[in-house]
Amino acid sequence: MYGLIGKMIAAEGKRDDLIRILSEGTGSMPGCLSYIIASDPTDANAIWITEVWESKESHEASLKLPSVQAAIAKGRPMIAGFGERFITEPIGGYGLVKSKP
Amino acid sequence: MYGLIGKMIAAEGKRDDLIRILSEGTGSMPGCLSYIIASDPTDANAIWITEVWESKESHEASLKLPSVQAAIAKGRPMIAGFGERFITEPIGGYGLVKSKP
């Protein structure tokens, strides 16, 4: 499995809009086992995204999906920057859900 | 919802054992919506744990469960320390699974 933990910084006042865009379409991404979007209680503009994919390849393929491309195009103007980013190798646990084809 | 992203450092050579202990019992924790254990590909002793709970209270209550207390007692000697820790407010996404009672 392939995991990502990342912090995204929304443009001032745009966090809710950006979270809504990020939320659209999750669940219809092949190879996605978990994709959770959270706000940061210590920073009014920060968003945490934690992801688990079957493989690095399935994550990369998702970036080419029309629905994801559309979300990226729509969300990009609302992104002011990025914070921490960690790549992980998920082993197991609870909440890894095979997405429906 | 209440989220945690945290890095745990295992004692030298103990990461696999610690991951196994952490994995035992996840899924039978009331209020737990996601609990994913990952290794860090850049540090042979580091573990990332990403958690989503219904509330801060359900997380705190889980620490008192006998199964979790037992895991803590068993795992503690294998923990060398902790790294980054972030509290989040999960909004949604994919892979939030209500645990069975």
Backbone of each chain as ProteinMPNN parsed JSONL, in Angstrom:
{"seq_chain_A": "MYGLIGKMIAAEGKRDDLIRILSEGTGSMPGCLSYIIASDPTDANAIWITEVWESKESHEASLKLPSVQAAIAKGRPMIAGFGERFITEPIGGYGLVKSKP", "coords_chain_A": {"N_chain_A": [[0.841, -1.194, 0.0], [0.276, 2.341, -0.389], [0.787, 5.419, 1.072], [-0.245, 8.767, 1.873], [0.274, 11.718, 3.698], [-0.713, 14.908, 4.052], [-0.488, 18.498, 4.145], [-2.461, 21.163, 3.18], [-2.683, 24.52, 2.208], [-5.228, 26.748, 2.183], [-6.331, 29.537, 0.203], [-6.969, 32.677, 1.759], [-9.943, 32.524, 3.535], [-11.045, 30.617, 1.891], [-11.123, 28.004, 2.626], [-13.374, 26.28, 3.251], [-14.693, 26.11, 0.784], [-12.7, 24.885, -0.724], [-12.404, 22.451, 0.601], [-14.872, 21.353, 0.013], [-14.7, 20.961, -2.737], [-12.563, 19.148, -2.824], [-13.785, 17.02, -1.627], [-15.673, 16.146, -3.388], [-16.266, 13.488, -5.486], [-14.487, 11.689, -4.274], [-14.111, 8.276, -3.542], [-14.86, 7.195, -5.885], [-12.535, 6.44, -6.995], [-10.383, 4.311, -8.461], [-8.507, 1.897, -6.673], [-8.225, 3.411, -4.452], [-8.114, 3.377, -0.993], [-8.576, 4.771, 1.274], [-9.428, 8.113, 1.976], [-9.246, 10.915, 3.473], [-10.439, 13.992, 4.532], [-9.603, 16.788, 6.405], [-10.001, 19.589, 8.587], [-7.686, 21.94, 10.031], [-7.444, 22.563, 13.373], [-5.838, 24.538, 14.414], [-5.153, 26.352, 12.524], [-6.748, 28.495, 10.487], [-6.787, 28.318, 7.748], [-5.78, 25.92, 6.964], [-5.685, 22.558, 5.718], [-5.826, 19.096, 6.232], [-4.946, 16.192, 4.51], [-5.321, 12.808, 4.376], [-4.307, 9.869, 2.903], [-4.782, 6.584, 1.546], [-3.641, 4.245, -0.706], [-3.829, 1.48, -3.026], [-1.448, 1.171, -4.347], [1.487, 3.065, -5.347], [1.199, 3.516, -8.007], [-1.569, 3.372, -8.435], [-2.34, 5.656, -7.137], [-1.1, 7.599, -8.73], [-2.393, 7.153, -11.154], [-4.936, 8.003, -10.503], [-4.77, 10.73, -10.565], [-5.096, 11.334, -13.143], [-7.702, 10.916, -13.774], [-10.754, 12.067, -15.222], [-12.633, 13.27, -13.427], [-11.046, 13.929, -11.277], [-9.147, 15.559, -12.453], [-10.821, 17.663, -13.134], [-11.551, 18.561, -10.598], [-9.066, 19.398, -9.661], [-8.533, 21.507, -11.412], [-10.571, 23.241, -10.712], [-10.062, 23.656, -8.017], [-7.469, 24.651, -7.809], [-7.046, 27.555, -7.986], [-7.746, 28.234, -5.432], [-5.861, 27.355, -3.718], [-3.283, 28.211, -1.598], [-0.863, 27.256, -0.878], [1.396, 24.635, 0.297], [1.958, 22.521, 3.134], [3.446, 20.439, 5.509], [4.426, 17.212, 4.272], [4.159, 13.792, 4.05], [5.215, 10.628, 3.044], [3.919, 7.396, 3.335], [3.936, 3.881, 4.27], [1.342, 2.121, 4.418], [0.241, -0.444, 6.633], [-1.844, -1.771, 7.866], [-4.836, -1.95, 9.81], [-7.78, -0.189, 10.665], [-10.545, 0.682, 8.661], [-9.773, 0.667, 6.048], [-10.952, 0.646, 2.966], [-12.116, -1.042, 0.238], [-12.577, 0.471, -2.838], [-15.545, 0.79, -4.792], [-15.907, -0.543, -8.077]], "CA_chain_A": [[0.0, 0.0, 0.0], [0.991, 3.615, -0.514], [0.045, 6.405, 1.85], [0.167, 10.166, 1.875], [-0.248, 12.625, 4.717], [-0.275, 16.209, 3.547], [-1.172, 19.711, 4.591], [-2.7, 22.112, 2.1], [-3.085, 25.822, 2.747], [-6.192, 27.417, 1.306], [-6.318, 31.006, 0.163], [-7.744, 33.272, 2.853], [-11.4, 32.438, 3.457], [-11.475, 29.661, 0.861], [-10.973, 26.621, 3.072], [-14.596, 25.478, 3.121], [-14.917, 25.85, -0.644], [-11.687, 23.926, -1.189], [-12.751, 21.142, 1.169], [-16.026, 20.823, -0.726], [-14.201, 20.485, -4.035], [-11.764, 17.942, -2.575], [-14.682, 15.93, -1.206], [-16.428, 15.675, -4.55], [-15.602, 12.482, -6.314], [-13.757, 10.649, -3.559], [-14.914, 7.054, -3.471], [-14.942, 6.617, -7.223], [-11.165, 6.417, -7.496], [-9.88, 2.936, -8.358], [-7.292, 1.703, -5.889], [-8.243, 4.254, -3.251], [-8.595, 2.629, 0.171], [-8.977, 5.761, 2.283], [-9.125, 9.492, 1.541], [-9.947, 11.66, 4.516], [-10.16, 15.425, 4.49], [-9.822, 17.357, 7.735], [-9.505, 20.943, 8.799], [-6.695, 22.055, 11.099], [-8.042, 23.457, 14.374], [-4.894, 25.581, 14.825], [-4.87, 27.251, 11.397], [-8.04, 28.657, 9.812], [-6.671, 28.077, 6.308], [-5.086, 24.653, 6.679], [-6.433, 21.314, 5.478], [-5.016, 17.874, 6.234], [-5.484, 15.116, 3.681], [-4.618, 11.543, 4.606], [-4.716, 8.987, 1.813], [-4.189, 5.257, 1.383], [-3.856, 3.686, -2.042], [-3.299, 0.124, -3.186], [-0.052, 1.293, -4.796], [1.879, 4.385, -5.845], [0.676, 3.615, -9.366], [-3.003, 3.687, -8.431], [-2.449, 7.079, -6.811], [-0.737, 8.409, -9.906], [-3.46, 7.01, -12.159], [-6.111, 8.777, -10.084], [-4.581, 12.142, -10.924], [-5.465, 11.5, -14.564], [-9.149, 10.725, -13.946], [-11.428, 13.319, -15.575], [-13.256, 13.894, -12.257], [-9.976, 14.488, -10.443], [-8.609, 16.687, -13.228], [-11.773, 18.771, -13.01], [-11.439, 19.085, -9.233], [-7.792, 20.115, -9.574], [-8.682, 22.778, -12.135], [-11.486, 24.086, -9.943], [-9.506, 23.966, -6.705], [-6.124, 25.257, -7.847], [-6.988, 28.984, -7.614], [-8.031, 28.408, -4.0], [-4.73, 26.816, -2.946], [-2.216, 29.2, -1.391], [0.421, 26.582, -0.718], [1.397, 23.329, 0.93], [2.771, 22.418, 4.335], [4.117, 19.158, 5.665], [4.004, 16.104, 3.407], [4.844, 12.56, 4.422], [4.83, 9.405, 2.34], [3.923, 6.275, 4.279], [3.639, 2.531, 3.758], [0.328, 1.569, 5.322], [0.361, -1.882, 6.897], [-3.162, -2.289, 8.171], [-5.617, -1.16, 10.751], [-9.237, -0.19, 10.521], [-11.034, 1.763, 7.799], [-9.274, 0.553, 4.669], [-12.157, 0.193, 2.266], [-11.924, -1.217, -1.203], [-13.575, 1.281, -3.548], [-16.361, 0.054, -5.778], [-15.414, -0.248, -9.43]], "C_chain_A": [[0.879, 1.249, 0.0], [0.162, 4.678, 0.205], [0.619, 7.801, 1.726], [-0.505, 10.888, 3.027], [0.207, 14.011, 4.27], [-1.131, 17.353, 4.04], [-1.258, 20.674, 3.413], [-3.163, 23.418, 2.744], [-4.009, 26.5, 1.744], [-5.948, 28.915, 1.304], [-7.28, 31.509, 1.238], [-9.26, 33.155, 2.61], [-11.932, 31.385, 2.501], [-11.436, 28.209, 1.335], [-12.216, 25.775, 2.871], [-14.879, 25.128, 1.663], [-13.955, 24.777, -1.148], [-11.988, 22.523, -0.651], [-13.917, 20.525, 0.392], [-15.581, 20.252, -2.075], [-13.406, 19.189, -3.867], [-12.651, 16.74, -2.25], [-15.447, 15.327, -2.38], [-15.634, 14.593, -5.272], [-14.784, 11.457, -5.555], [-14.678, 9.437, -3.43], [-15.08, 6.417, -4.836], [-13.547, 6.592, -7.856], [-10.611, 4.998, -7.334], [-8.573, 2.867, -7.567], [-7.219, 2.565, -4.645], [-8.845, 3.467, -2.09], [-9.032, 3.548, 1.303], [-8.564, 7.139, 1.773], [-9.915, 10.398, 2.464], [-9.47, 13.105, 4.544], [-10.527, 16.018, 5.846], [-9.37, 18.806, 7.756], [-8.542, 20.925, 9.982], [-7.241, 23.025, 12.145], [-7.117, 24.606, 14.791], [-4.597, 26.593, 13.716], [-6.121, 27.324, 10.528], [-7.985, 28.394, 8.309], [-6.127, 26.692, 5.963], [-6.026, 23.454, 6.625], [-5.439, 20.155, 5.547], [-5.704, 16.831, 5.365], [-4.658, 13.868, 3.959], [-5.188, 10.521, 3.629], [-4.049, 7.625, 1.922], [-4.613, 4.714, 0.024], [-3.287, 2.274, -2.1], [-1.819, 0.172, -3.569], [0.209, 2.737, -5.198], [1.267, 4.6, -7.236], [-0.809, 3.964, -9.368], [-3.214, 5.147, -8.025], [-2.155, 7.942, -8.036], [-1.818, 8.344, -10.981], [-4.667, 7.867, -11.805], [-5.997, 10.236, -10.517], [-4.961, 12.413, -12.378], [-6.956, 11.302, -14.806], [-9.803, 12.063, -14.281], [-12.036, 14.027, -14.357], [-12.207, 14.562, -11.371], [-9.338, 15.686, -11.148], [-9.512, 17.907, -13.096], [-11.685, 19.408, -11.63], [-10.153, 19.887, -9.065], [-7.922, 21.493, -10.241], [-9.527, 23.764, -11.331], [-10.847, 24.547, -8.631], [-8.214, 24.773, -6.747], [-6.099, 26.735, -7.46], [-7.229, 29.241, -6.122], [-6.899, 27.897, -3.117], [-3.63, 27.87, -2.843], [-0.86, 28.52, -1.253], [0.261, 25.226, -0.051], [2.289, 23.353, 2.162], [3.471, 21.077, 4.368], [3.574, 18.133, 4.665], [4.841, 14.884, 3.763], [4.31, 11.419, 3.567], [4.919, 8.262, 3.338], [3.697, 4.954, 3.542], [2.627, 1.89, 4.695], [0.427, 0.04, 5.408], [-1.018, -2.479, 7.138], [-3.86, -1.371, 9.14], [-7.082, -1.255, 10.407], [-9.64, 0.97, 9.626], [-10.441, 1.77, 6.411], [-10.364, -0.122, 3.854], [-11.877, 0.124, 0.778], [-12.997, -0.414, -1.935], [-14.299, 0.438, -4.591], [-15.889, 0.426, -7.181], [-16.37, 0.7, -10.165]], "O_chain_A": [[2.061, 1.205, 0.344], [-1.037, 4.807, -0.042], [1.816, 7.984, 1.502], [-1.691, 10.698, 3.297], [1.407, 14.248, 4.127], [-2.322, 17.203, 4.314], [-0.265, 20.958, 2.743], [-3.936, 23.414, 3.702], [-3.623, 26.785, 0.61], [-5.432, 29.483, 2.266], [-8.266, 30.853, 1.574], [-9.777, 33.633, 1.6], [-13.144, 31.271, 2.317], [-11.683, 27.291, 0.553], [-12.121, 24.656, 2.367], [-15.255, 24.0, 1.345], [-14.34, 23.881, -1.898], [-11.842, 21.532, -1.367], [-13.94, 19.319, 0.148], [-16.039, 19.188, -2.492], [-13.548, 18.254, -4.655], [-12.311, 15.597, -2.557], [-15.817, 14.154, -2.363], [-14.468, 14.785, -5.618], [-14.412, 10.435, -6.132], [-15.885, 9.581, -3.231], [-15.404, 5.234, -4.938], [-13.395, 6.704, -9.073], [-10.395, 4.535, -6.214], [-7.663, 3.671, -7.767], [-6.268, 2.468, -3.87], [-9.958, 2.951, -2.195], [-9.777, 3.135, 2.191], [-7.484, 7.305, 1.207], [-11.108, 10.622, 2.261], [-8.273, 13.392, 4.576], [-11.617, 15.781, 6.368], [-8.461, 19.195, 7.023], [-8.576, 20.023, 10.819], [-7.477, 24.193, 11.834], [-7.561, 25.547, 15.45], [-3.879, 27.569, 13.935], [-6.51, 26.335, 9.906], [-9.026, 28.26, 7.667], [-6.03, 26.339, 4.788], [-7.004, 23.355, 7.365], [-4.346, 20.229, 4.986], [-6.911, 16.617, 5.479], [-3.438, 13.873, 3.796], [-6.402, 10.336, 3.544], [-2.895, 7.52, 2.337], [-5.791, 4.729, -0.334], [-2.392, 1.915, -1.336], [-1.036, -0.687, -3.16], [-0.718, 3.529, -5.369], [0.872, 5.711, -7.592], [-1.264, 4.755, -10.195], [-4.143, 5.802, -8.5], [-2.879, 8.892, -8.331], [-2.122, 9.342, -11.634], [-5.343, 8.395, -12.688], [-7.0, 10.891, -10.799], [-5.125, 13.561, -12.79], [-7.43, 11.497, -15.925], [-9.451, 13.086, -13.694], [-11.964, 15.252, -14.262], [-12.449, 15.621, -10.791], [-9.03, 16.698, -10.518], [-9.039, 19.036, -12.965], [-11.735, 20.631, -11.495], [-10.145, 20.928, -8.409], [-7.478, 22.505, -9.699], [-9.236, 24.959, -11.279], [-11.059, 25.676, -8.188], [-7.909, 25.502, -5.803], [-5.234, 27.147, -6.688], [-6.95, 30.328, -5.617], [-6.976, 27.998, -1.893], [-3.114, 28.355, -3.85], [0.175, 29.143, -1.486], [-0.851, 24.733, 0.141], [3.257, 24.111, 2.225], [4.026, 20.632, 3.363], [2.41, 18.189, 4.27], [6.071, 14.938, 3.775], [3.1, 11.27, 3.392], [5.882, 8.17, 4.098], [3.324, 4.922, 2.37], [2.997, 1.202, 5.646], [0.659, -0.653, 4.418], [-1.317, -3.575, 6.663], [-3.531, -0.193, 9.276], [-7.559, -2.28, 9.918], [-9.16, 2.092, 9.789], [-10.577, 2.746, 5.674], [-10.655, -1.305, 4.032], [-11.459, 1.098, 0.152], [-14.189, -0.595, -1.685], [-13.741, -0.488, -5.178], [-15.519, 1.572, -7.437], [-16.12, 1.059, -11.315]]}, "seq_chain_B": "MYGLIGKMIAAEGKRDDLIRILSEGTGSMPGCLSYIIASDPTDANAIWITEVWESKESHEASLKLPSVQAAIAKGRPMIAGFGERFITEPIGGYGLVKSKP", "coords_chain_B": {"N_chain_B": [[-16.131, 15.327, 14.336], [-13.009, 13.869, 15.361], [-9.6, 13.957, 14.895], [-6.388, 12.374, 14.645], [-2.975, 12.601, 13.812], [-0.029, 10.984, 13.95], [3.404, 10.364, 14.784], [5.315, 7.649, 15.728], [8.144, 6.402, 17.36], [9.834, 3.466, 17.169], [11.691, 1.311, 19.346], [14.995, 0.306, 18.467], [14.876, -2.047, 15.904], [12.416, -3.009, 16.662], [10.147, -2.3, 15.326], [8.344, -3.853, 13.678], [7.242, -5.633, 15.534], [5.968, -3.817, 17.225], [4.119, -2.633, 15.503], [2.5, -4.836, 15.052], [1.365, -5.232, 17.558], [-0.009, -2.82, 17.836], [-1.874, -3.172, 15.86], [-3.525, -5.161, 16.736], [-6.753, -5.572, 17.867], [-7.776, -3.162, 16.839], [-10.725, -1.818, 15.495], [-12.555, -2.84, 17.168], [-13.199, -0.742, 18.703], [-15.284, 1.457, 20.19], [-16.735, 4.215, 18.503], [-14.599, 4.642, 16.885], [-13.596, 5.563, 13.7], [-11.687, 5.341, 11.807], [-8.479, 3.907, 11.69], [-5.368, 3.78, 11.029], [-2.359, 2.165, 10.428], [0.963, 2.719, 9.61], [4.179, 2.194, 8.131], [7.194, 4.153, 8.034], [8.805, 5.044, 5.16], [11.238, 6.319, 5.142], [12.511, 6.071, 7.528], [13.649, 3.58, 9.453], [12.69, 2.934, 11.935], [10.352, 4.282, 12.382], [6.828, 4.868, 12.762], [3.702, 5.684, 11.423], [0.61, 6.796, 12.594], [-2.678, 7.224, 11.798], [-5.714, 8.536, 12.769], [-9.282, 8.543, 13.1], [-11.961, 9.652, 14.973], [-15.277, 9.583, 16.397], [-15.561, 11.582, 18.256], [-13.587, 13.664, 20.486], [-13.985, 12.661, 22.987], [-14.719, 9.982, 22.518], [-12.306, 9.001, 21.617], [-10.731, 9.334, 23.932], [-12.08, 7.651, 25.69], [-11.518, 5.211, 24.533], [-8.943, 4.695, 25.296], [-9.173, 3.645, 27.743], [-10.196, 1.147, 27.454], [-10.036, -2.347, 28.183], [-8.68, -3.987, 26.259], [-7.16, -2.143, 24.88], [-5.649, -1.016, 26.915], [-4.157, -3.261, 27.557], [-2.691, -3.565, 25.21], [-1.214, -1.208, 25.263], [0.355, -1.618, 27.549], [1.861, -3.792, 26.703], [3.115, -2.77, 24.463], [4.545, -0.51, 25.281], [7.301, -0.845, 26.252], [8.576, -1.067, 23.834], [8.561, 1.326, 22.6], [10.415, 4.04, 21.593], [10.111, 6.721, 21.406], [8.372, 9.754, 20.365], [7.298, 11.458, 17.401], [6.285, 13.93, 15.152], [3.04, 15.328, 15.818], [-0.294, 15.841, 15.128], [-3.387, 17.353, 15.618], [-6.564, 16.978, 14.198], [-9.595, 18.055, 12.492], [-11.639, 16.066, 11.168], [-13.588, 16.177, 8.196], [-14.81, 14.817, 6.121], [-14.901, 12.478, 3.406], [-13.49, 9.489, 2.172], [-13.707, 6.207, 3.419], [-14.365, 6.328, 6.049], [-15.486, 4.496, 8.564], [-18.054, 3.163, 10.364], [-17.62, 1.627, 13.432], [-18.38, -1.705, 14.426], [-20.655, -2.503, 17.047]], "CA_chain_B": [[-15.143, 14.25, 14.355], [-11.735, 14.206, 15.987], [-8.561, 13.211, 14.192], [-4.995, 12.428, 15.107], [-1.909, 12.129, 12.935], [1.117, 10.972, 14.856], [4.557, 9.533, 14.458], [5.848, 6.942, 16.885], [9.461, 5.838, 17.047], [10.043, 2.187, 17.854], [13.061, 0.959, 19.729], [15.75, -0.322, 17.371], [14.521, -3.411, 15.528], [11.151, -3.428, 17.259], [9.006, -1.707, 14.627], [7.353, -4.838, 13.246], [6.541, -6.114, 16.736], [5.106, -2.745, 17.723], [3.0, -2.513, 14.556], [1.598, -5.975, 15.269], [0.625, -4.962, 18.798], [-0.945, -1.722, 17.553], [-2.922, -3.66, 14.958], [-4.443, -6.036, 17.48], [-7.835, -4.898, 18.584], [-8.427, -2.056, 16.133], [-11.987, -2.259, 14.898], [-13.512, -3.093, 18.244], [-13.141, 0.435, 19.558], [-16.473, 2.277, 19.916], [-16.486, 5.591, 18.084], [-13.456, 4.709, 15.97], [-14.036, 5.579, 12.3], [-10.53, 4.97, 10.986], [-7.256, 3.769, 12.505], [-4.477, 3.182, 10.039], [-0.976, 2.07, 10.891], [1.853, 2.7, 8.449], [5.592, 2.396, 8.41], [7.781, 5.321, 7.37], [9.849, 4.501, 4.275], [12.496, 7.06, 5.288], [13.072, 5.859, 8.87], [13.381, 2.166, 9.732], [12.057, 2.764, 13.245], [9.186, 5.169, 12.546], [5.471, 4.402, 12.471], [2.681, 6.736, 11.371], [-0.737, 6.351, 12.944], [-3.695, 8.241, 11.494], [-6.938, 8.104, 13.45], [-10.484, 9.382, 13.106], [-12.915, 9.257, 16.012], [-16.517, 10.367, 16.385], [-15.351, 12.757, 19.102], [-12.426, 13.6, 21.378], [-14.383, 11.817, 24.113], [-14.653, 8.558, 22.158], [-10.89, 8.642, 21.625], [-10.257, 9.207, 25.322], [-12.69, 6.446, 26.273], [-10.858, 4.016, 23.985], [-7.689, 4.448, 26.024], [-9.504, 2.918, 28.981], [-10.666, -0.212, 27.151], [-9.06, -3.369, 28.612], [-7.856, -4.451, 25.137], [-6.215, -1.07, 24.557], [-4.73, -0.968, 28.064], [-3.234, -4.398, 27.424], [-1.78, -3.262, 24.101], [-0.302, -0.151, 25.73], [1.311, -2.237, 28.475], [2.728, -4.673, 25.917], [3.885, -1.997, 23.485], [5.324, 0.605, 25.852], [8.771, -1.043, 26.265], [9.113, -1.039, 22.465], [8.461, 2.696, 22.084], [11.582, 4.861, 21.946], [9.729, 8.128, 21.481], [7.321, 10.218, 19.466], [7.683, 12.539, 16.507], [5.221, 14.897, 14.893], [1.675, 14.986, 16.231], [-1.228, 16.865, 14.683], [-4.805, 17.111, 15.869], [-7.339, 17.47, 13.058], [-11.056, 17.978, 12.562], [-12.06, 15.455, 9.908], [-14.848, 16.682, 7.639], [-15.424, 13.76, 5.329], [-14.01, 11.788, 2.492], [-13.766, 8.089, 1.867], [-13.024, 5.286, 4.321], [-14.783, 6.505, 7.444], [-16.315, 3.312, 8.753], [-18.607, 3.038, 11.713], [-17.219, 0.333, 13.987], [-19.494, -2.526, 14.925], [-20.697, -2.438, 18.527]], "C_chain_B": [[-13.825, 14.784, 14.92], [-10.66, 13.339, 15.329], [-7.19, 13.387, 14.807], [-4.088, 11.901, 14.007], [-0.658, 12.13, 13.808], [2.194, 10.007, 14.417], [5.105, 8.94, 15.752], [7.194, 6.345, 16.469], [9.651, 4.577, 17.872], [11.494, 2.059, 18.281], [13.687, 0.17, 18.571], [15.306, -1.773, 17.122], [13.165, -3.883, 16.016], [9.928, -2.936, 16.481], [7.941, -2.723, 14.243], [6.549, -5.366, 14.428], [5.543, -5.067, 17.223], [3.893, -2.561, 16.801], [1.997, -3.644, 14.784], [0.749, -5.738, 16.523], [-0.42, -3.865, 18.564], [-2.13, -2.202, 16.706], [-3.961, -4.513, 15.675], [-5.542, -5.191, 18.115], [-8.436, -3.7, 17.881], [-9.684, -2.604, 15.475], [-13.016, -2.581, 15.957], [-13.49, -1.929, 19.233], [-14.333, 1.334, 19.245], [-16.095, 3.709, 19.549], [-15.287, 5.748, 17.153], [-13.941, 4.602, 14.53], [-12.905, 5.221, 11.337], [-9.316, 4.915, 11.903], [-6.257, 3.021, 11.632], [-3.026, 3.298, 10.498], [-0.077, 1.908, 9.667], [3.294, 2.773, 8.908], [6.085, 3.59, 7.591], [8.908, 4.827, 6.471], [11.197, 5.198, 4.431], [13.175, 6.832, 6.641], [12.671, 4.46, 9.33], [12.706, 1.928, 11.076], [10.744, 3.524, 13.393], [7.889, 4.558, 12.041], [4.564, 5.631, 12.417], [1.328, 6.133, 11.728], [-1.685, 7.5, 12.634], [-5.033, 7.714, 11.991], [-8.072, 9.084, 13.211], [-11.464, 8.791, 14.112], [-14.175, 10.116, 15.898], [-16.336, 11.658, 17.185], [-14.06, 12.564, 19.899], [-12.729, 12.636, 22.533], [-14.293, 10.331, 23.744], [-13.193, 8.109, 22.061], [-10.39, 8.41, 23.048], [-10.812, 7.95, 25.988], [-11.981, 5.184, 25.791], [-9.6, 3.671, 24.768], [-7.927, 3.682, 27.32], [-10.012, 1.497, 28.732], [-9.605, -1.22, 27.591], [-8.134, -3.821, 27.48], [-6.792, -3.406, 24.783], [-5.192, -0.913, 25.685], [-3.694, -2.081, 27.958], [-2.216, -4.136, 26.32], [-0.763, -2.197, 24.515], [0.779, -0.76, 26.634], [2.346, -3.076, 27.719], [3.659, -3.866, 25.007], [4.848, -1.002, 24.097], [6.842, 0.359, 25.847], [9.398, -0.975, 24.871], [9.069, 0.356, 21.856], [9.666, 3.51, 22.561], [11.207, 6.331, 22.064], [8.633, 8.458, 20.491], [7.863, 11.342, 18.597], [6.54, 13.524, 16.359], [3.872, 14.394, 15.405], [0.764, 16.144, 15.853], [-2.644, 16.435, 15.048], [-5.578, 17.707, 14.691], [-8.834, 17.402, 13.358], [-11.565, 17.399, 11.243], [-13.455, 15.933, 9.494], [-15.557, 15.572, 6.874], [-14.386, 13.12, 4.447], [-14.449, 10.349, 2.35], [-13.014, 7.206, 2.859], [-13.327, 5.518, 5.788], [-15.844, 5.449, 7.733], [-16.772, 3.234, 10.198], [-18.242, 1.66, 12.264], [-18.443, -0.4, 14.538], [-19.482, -2.502, 16.452], [-20.201, -3.74, 19.15]], "O_chain_B": [[-13.578, 15.99, 14.944], [-10.814, 12.122, 15.227], [-6.882, 14.416, 15.407], [-4.384, 10.897, 13.358], [-0.275, 13.17, 14.345], [1.937, 8.988, 13.776], [5.325, 9.647, 16.736], [7.346, 5.846, 15.354], [9.632, 4.609, 19.102], [12.398, 2.621, 17.662], [13.005, -0.524, 17.816], [15.358, -2.612, 18.021], [12.8, -5.039, 15.805], [8.796, -3.132, 16.923], [6.753, -2.481, 14.46], [5.332, -5.528, 14.341], [4.414, -5.395, 17.587], [2.775, -2.357, 17.273], [0.787, -3.429, 14.716], [-0.45, -6.018, 16.529], [-1.557, -3.963, 19.025], [-3.243, -1.692, 16.831], [-5.123, -4.575, 15.271], [-5.269, -4.214, 18.812], [-9.509, -3.245, 18.274], [-9.694, -3.722, 14.962], [-14.215, -2.595, 15.681], [-13.726, -2.101, 20.429], [-14.4, 1.914, 18.162], [-15.252, 4.33, 20.195], [-14.994, 6.849, 16.687], [-14.628, 3.642, 14.181], [-13.149, 4.845, 10.191], [-9.144, 5.763, 12.779], [-6.299, 1.797, 11.515], [-2.547, 4.362, 10.891], [-0.328, 1.068, 8.803], [3.593, 3.349, 9.954], [5.474, 3.979, 6.596], [9.875, 4.248, 6.966], [12.2, 4.716, 3.906], [14.274, 7.332, 6.881], [11.494, 4.191, 9.568], [12.202, 0.834, 11.329], [10.088, 3.418, 14.429], [7.857, 3.838, 11.043], [4.655, 6.513, 13.271], [0.956, 5.078, 11.214], [-1.52, 8.61, 13.14], [-5.433, 6.594, 11.674], [-7.861, 10.294, 13.129], [-11.753, 7.594, 14.099], [-14.14, 11.228, 15.37], [-16.89, 12.698, 16.832], [-13.516, 11.462, 19.977], [-11.857, 11.9, 22.992], [-13.848, 9.516, 24.552], [-12.875, 6.964, 22.385], [-9.714, 7.42, 23.33], [-10.118, 7.273, 26.746], [-11.854, 4.211, 26.533], [-9.233, 2.502, 24.889], [-6.996, 3.14, 27.916], [-10.232, 0.736, 29.673], [-8.412, -0.987, 27.399], [-6.94, -4.018, 27.702], [-5.664, -3.752, 24.431], [-4.007, -0.7, 25.428], [-2.511, -1.876, 28.231], [-1.032, -4.441, 26.468], [0.412, -2.28, 24.155], [1.963, -0.453, 26.497], [3.533, -3.073, 28.045], [4.821, -4.22, 24.805], [5.871, -0.681, 23.492], [7.601, 1.255, 25.477], [10.615, -0.84, 24.744], [9.494, 0.548, 20.716], [9.906, 3.65, 23.76], [11.893, 7.101, 22.736], [8.045, 7.577, 19.864], [8.764, 12.079, 18.997], [5.904, 13.902, 17.342], [3.605, 13.192, 15.421], [1.023, 17.292, 16.216], [-3.041, 15.294, 14.811], [-5.277, 18.814, 14.243], [-9.271, 16.784, 14.329], [-11.885, 18.141, 10.314], [-14.361, 16.07, 10.316], [-16.774, 15.416, 6.98], [-13.182, 13.2, 4.688], [-15.639, 10.037, 2.402], [-11.83, 7.424, 3.116], [-12.648, 4.986, 6.666], [-16.956, 5.507, 7.209], [-15.964, 3.24, 11.127], [-18.526, 0.642, 11.633], [-19.391, 0.205, 15.038], [-18.417, -2.484, 17.07], [-20.167, -3.864, 20.374]]}, "name": "protein", "num_of_chains": 2, "seq": "MYGLIGKMIAAEGKRDDLIRILSEGTGSMPGCLSYIIASDPTDANAIWITEVWESKESHEASLKLPSVQAAIAKGRPMIAGFGERFITEPIGGYGLVKSKPMYGLIGKMIAAEGKRDDLIRILSEGTGSMPGCLSYIIASDPTDANAIWITEVWESKESHEASLKLPSVQAAIAKGRPMIAGFGERFITEPIGGYGLVKSKP"}
